[in-house]
């Protein structure tokens, strides 16, 4: 069984057309999302989403992989080592 990891995910959204798909993916992985904050930065026409996550590396990788494949979406993850 993979070990659980705690970390943070930063999501930069440059294309608002991807937002519905982002929300669908985050809902799919809601069990590993501890907290979420989203800030629309209208001056730059982007949005920033920050997540606190707690899950296996497989779950985290699957979620961030799906997010990173969306057009206009950039994802960075930082995990604590156990």
Residue pairs with C-beta under 8 A, 6 or more apart in sequence:
1 56
2 56
2 57
2 58
3 56
3 57
3 82
4 54
4 55
4 56
4 82
5 53
5 54
5 55
5 56
5 57
5 60
5 79
5 80
5 82
6 34
6 52
6 53
6 54
6 79
6 80
7 52
7 53
7 60
7 77
7 78
7 79
7 80
8 50
8 51
8 52
8 53
8 77
8 78
9 50
9 51
9 53
9 60
9 63
9 64
9 75
9 76
9 77
9 78
10 48
10 49
10 50
10 51
10 75
10 76
10 77
11 22
11 48
11 49
11 50
11 51
11 67
11 73
11 74
11 75
12 46
12 47
12 48
12 73
12 74
12 75
13 19
13 22
13 46
13 47
13 48
13 49
13 72
13 73
14 45
14 46
14 72
14 73
14 74
15 71
15 72
15 73
16 47
17 71
17 72
18 70
18 71
18 72
18 73
19 47
21 70
22 49
22 67
22 70
22 73
25 63
25 66
25 67
26 33
26 36
26 51
26 63
28 63
29 55
29 59
29 62
29 63
31 55
32 53
32 54
32 55
32 59
32 60
32 63
33 51
33 52
33 53
34 51
34 52
34 53
34 54
35 51
35 52
36 49
36 50
36 51
36 52
37 49
37 50
38 47
38 48
38 49
38 50
39 47
39 48
39 49
40 47
41 47
41 48
53 60
53 63
55 63
57 79
60 77
60 79
64 75
64 77
67 73
67 75
68 74
68 75
